[in-house]
Amino acid sequence: MKVLVTGGVRSGKSRHAESLLEGEPAVTYVAPGPLRDDADWALRVAAHRERRPASWATLETGDLTAGLGVGGAVLVDCLGTWLTRVVDDARLWDAPADEVAALVEERTAAAVAAMHGTVVLVTNEVGLGVVPEHRSGRLFRDLLGSVNQRFGAACDEVHLVVAGRVLRL
């Protein structure tokens, strides 16, 4: 089973994704986001950790391909933070869009190829609001839209979460 769970910020995506794996004997929770020294970010991470069963392993890595290759059930939360880390680590926010897109496509293709067994991926749905004012916001929106399409095509199901309610697409 491979499921992509998408929706807006604070829509209930992570809770829903976690519920899909409740019956699994062991789960690896892959946290691919950027490393931040930020009190608000730390509170968010702590809330997610407290919700997860103690039997779940946590793997904090920007290498999504390796995270997906650990075997067993895997939950990735989330593709948006992974994308941010990829572009941050490569220092490409100001690079030409096609250069950034090529790197992201390369990493995405490798990660999609690494998906085996039970995988649940969380991502943010983008492009439903205003056009971002800044170039980095527009670049992120476009890149994540493409990333979401690639992973969505590789999954058995896509779930859209809105206000805590789930629509299976």
VENPEQUI-V992322 format. One record per helix or strand. SS is the DSSP state (a for helix, b for strand). FROM is the first residue (numbers start at 0). TO is the last residue. If there is no record, write none. Layout:
BEGIN
SS&FROM&TO ; SS&FROM&TO
END
This chain:
BEGIN
b&1&6 ; a&12&18 ; b&26&30 ; a&38&50 ; b&56&59 ; a&63&67 ; b&72&76 ; a&78&89 ; a&96&112 ; b&118&123 ; a&134&153 ; b&156&161 ; b&164&167
END
